[in-house]
Amino acid sequence: MMKKQEMAQDGSTEPLDESTTNRTITANRSGADTLHLTDQIKKSITAPKPSAAARAELLADIHRLQLAVETPLETIYRIGHQSWQNACVRIAIDLGIFDALVKKEGDSPVSVQKLASACGADAVFLVRIMRVIVALGLCAESGVEEYKANSKTEIMTIPQGISSFKTWFDIFVPAATKLPEHMRSQHYQNPTQPTNSAFACATGSEFWNHLKKTPEHAEIFNNFMATRRQGKPNWHDIYPIEQELSSENIGQDDILLVDVGGNRGHDLVNIRAKHPRLVGKMVVQDLPSVVAHASFPSDSNITAMPHDFFSPQPIQ
């Protein structure tokens, strides 16, 4: 391979082959991309009240910047450590760490000794867990082994955050760990049957039967479904409900809307509250164990109907 001479900053020359030159060009291009991303992020952060689309693009730019700055080894280490990070968050939920930080009166931090006493955990062990929780941004470390709640802590004390994390970790992580083994056994063919899946391999049954047999998981999942859209736009915030569903031919006793697999009816309750002029009954359908816990305002004209959506639809 032909050698090239390049002048170094100190005035000396060194032979460079084509691969070295290509690496230099790539590094320069990467540096330029990093600077461009940094500028984009600065502009987005300082923009007043960014839209949802602008926020999404900002987060994408931040992720691209992280990938541009990380070495390949740092990237795979970050990915590989996520399972341990999730385990630490799950332990923190069990110990009530987030509750203890949020309920703390005053602005002073909580020492690890007081936190350990409140949670019933060994202080040395708790320090190790808290290193991860702080690194993930779920609370702040204001001093050596002293902790305070931040803007991310509270969500881990309310049903939306707790049920979401428990759903992912308690219900779906075991299936994820089985996925490589299961797909290997299936010669990497796309699954077509719910009984032949990584979830079934991990739990011994398909998803819905597992929930029937495991009430604690059913409760976690139902709470997750009921709260997961809180603070986010819902389909009925976008779809022209009144324009499409209002009709002179529908009376109070006629069925206006059926929410199939609608959990405990939270969508219908929200629709009725936002569109009280809609005439007609609304029906939520889900498994008997789910709709048994559904409750609605007396004047909502919403009813619950036990139904398995794999069965023929009784309302036509």
N, C-alpha and C positions, 0 to 999 in steps of 0.2 A: 504494500500500500504506500502511495506517495506521501511523503512527509511535508508539512507546511511549517514555516517559521512565523511565530507571533511574538510581537514585542510586549513584554510584561511591563507593569507599572514601574519597576525598578530599573528599566532600561535593558534588562537581559532578554535573551531570546530562548525559546524552548520549542522543540519539534512537537507539532500537533498532528495527529492523524484525523481522518474525516469523522470518525465517531466522536472524538473529543470536540471537534468544531460543532457537530450537530448537538451535542449535549450543552454547549455554551449557548447556542441559538435558542434551544428549548428552555434553558434556565432564564435567559433574557425575556423570552416571550411569557414565561410563567410569572416573572417579576412584574411585567407590564400588566398582565391580567390581574394580579393581586392588587396593584395600585388602582386599577380601574374599579375593581370590586369595592375597595376601601372607600373610594370617592362616592360610589353609588350608595353605599350604606350610610355614609355621613349625610348625604342629601336626603335620604329616606327618613332617617331618624329625626332630622330637624324639621321635616314637613309637618304642618299642622293637621291634626285629625286625619291620618291616612285611611283610605278605604280598605275594605276587607281584601280586595285584590292587591292593593299596594302593600299591605302587611304580608300577604303570602309571598309576594315577590321579594320583599325585604328579607324574610326568613330564608328564602331560597338563595339569595345573595350571600347571607351570612354562612349558610352551609357550604356554598361554593368556595367562599373565602377560607373556611376551615380546611377544606380538602386541598386547596392550593397551598396552604401553609404547612400542613401536616406532612411528615415523611410517610412513605408507604407502611413502614413498621408501626408508626404511631396510629395510623388509620386502623390497621387490623387489631392492634391492641385495644383501641377504643371500642371497636365492635365486639371483640371477644370478652371484654369485661362487663358488658351490659347485663349478662345473666346474673352476675354477682351483685351488681348495683341494684337490680330489681329485687333480689333476695334481701338486701339490706333495707330497702324501703318497706318490704312486706313485714320484716321484723319490727321496724319502727312503728308501723301501724298497730301491730299486736301489743307492743309495749306502751302505746299511748303517748309516744314522744311528741307528736305534733299537737295533740290536745294539751299536754303540759306546757308547751311553749306558748300556744295561743292564749291559754287561760291565765298565764302569768300576769299579775297586776303590776302596773308601773312599767317604766322603760328600762329598768336594770336587767342585765342578762341573767341567765340561769347557769349556775356552775354544774359541772358534770356530777358532782357529789349530790347536789339537790335533785338533779334530774334522775340520777340512779335511785335515790330514795323514793321519789315519786312514782317511778316506773317499776320498782322492784327488780332491778338488774344490777349486775356487777359493774362498778364504775370503769374498770379497765376495759371490759368488753364494750361498754357503751361508748367510750372514746373511739374505739375502732369503727363502730357503726356510724357515729356522728361524723367521722372524717368523710365517709361516703355521702351522707345526707347533705353536708355542707358543700361538697364538691358538685353535687347535682343541682345545687341552688335551691333546695327545699327549705333551708333555714340559713341563718348567718352565724358565723363565729366571730364574736366581738372582742374576744380576748383568748388567752390560752385556756382551752377547755371550758369556755364560757359561750353560751348560745342564746340567740334571740330569734323570734319569729320574723319572717320577712313577707313580702307580697305573695309568695308561693306557698307559704305554710298552711294557711287557712283552708285551702281546698282539700287538703289531706285530713281535715276534721269533719267534713260534711259528706252526706250520702253520695253526691255526685263524684267526688274524688275517691272516696273509699270503695264504693261499689265498682267503679271503673277499674281501679287497680286490682282489686280482688278477683274480678272477672278475668282479667288478662293473666294474672299470676296463678290463681288457684285452679281455674277451669281450663285455660288454654295452653299455658306453658307446658304441662305434662304431655299434651298432644304434640306440641312443637318439638320437644326433645325426642319424641318417637318418630317424627317425620322422616329423617334420613333412613333409619332402619326399616320403616314400613315401605318406603318407596323403593329401597333396594330389593326388598322381598317381592315387590310387584314389578320388578324390571323396569321401573320408571314409566309405567303406563298411567295416564291420567285417570284418577278415581272416578267412577260413575255411580257407585252405590254407597249410601251413607253408612252401611254396616261394614264396609271395607275401606276404612280410612285410618289415618294416624290417630284420630280421636278415639275411634273404636278400639284400636290397638292399645291405647294407653289406659282406657277406662273399662273396656269389656263390653261396651254398648254404644249405639249411635247417640248423638247429642241429646235429643229430646227424651229418650228413654233414660239416659243418664240423669237428667234433671228430675225425672219422676222418682228415681231410686235414691237421689241424693238431695234431700230437702234443703240443706244448707247452701248448696250450689244453686238450687232453684231460686232461693231467696236473694242471693247475691246477684244473679243474672236478672231477675225481675226488677230489682232496685236500679241496676245499671240501665235497663231499657227505659225505665220511667224517668231517669234523670239525665241521660247522656246528651240530650239536646238543649238542656238548660243554658241560656246565655248565647245560643246560636240560632240563626234563622231556621224556621221550620218550613216544610213544604207548603203549608197553608198560609204562610206569610207571603209567599210568592204567587201561588196559584190563585186565580180570581174566583174564590169560593162562591161568593154571592152571585156573581154574574153567571157562573156555570150551573149552580145548583138551585137557584131560585126558580120556582115555577108555580103558576096558578093552579096546576093540576095536582099539586101535592098538598095533602091536608095534614093536620096534626097527628093523625093515626097512621099515616103512610110512612114507609121506611125511606128516609132520605139518603142515608150513608151507612155503609157497613165497613168497619175497620177489621180486616181479616188478620189474625195474629197480632192484634193491637195491644197486647199486654193487659194492663189494668185500665185502659181507656184514657190515658193522659192526653193523647192527641185530640180526642173528641171533646173532652172537657175544655181544652184550650180553644178549639174551634167554636164551641157554643158560647164561650165567654166573649170571644172577639166578634162573633157574628150572631148576636141574639135575635136578629130578625129572621133568620132561617127557619122555615116551617118544616116539620116532619120529625120522625124518630131517627135516632142514631143508635147503631148497635155495634158493640165491640165483641169480637169473637177471639177466644183463645182457649187453651187447655183448661179443664175444670179446676185444677189446682191453682191456676193463675187468676181466672175471673172470680173465683170465690172470695178474693180479697179486694175486688173492685168496689168502689163506692162513688156515688155521684150526687150532686145537689138535687134536691127533690123536684125542682122546677126545670131540670136540664133536658128532660125527655130522652135520656140516654139509658139504655139497658145493656146488660151483659148476657152473652149466650155462650155456653160451653160448646166448643167445636174444635176438631182436629183438622187443620187445613189440608191434610193429605186425604181427607174424606170428601165426598160430594158436598157441594154447597147447598145448605137447606133453604137459603133465601134466594129467590129468583125474581 
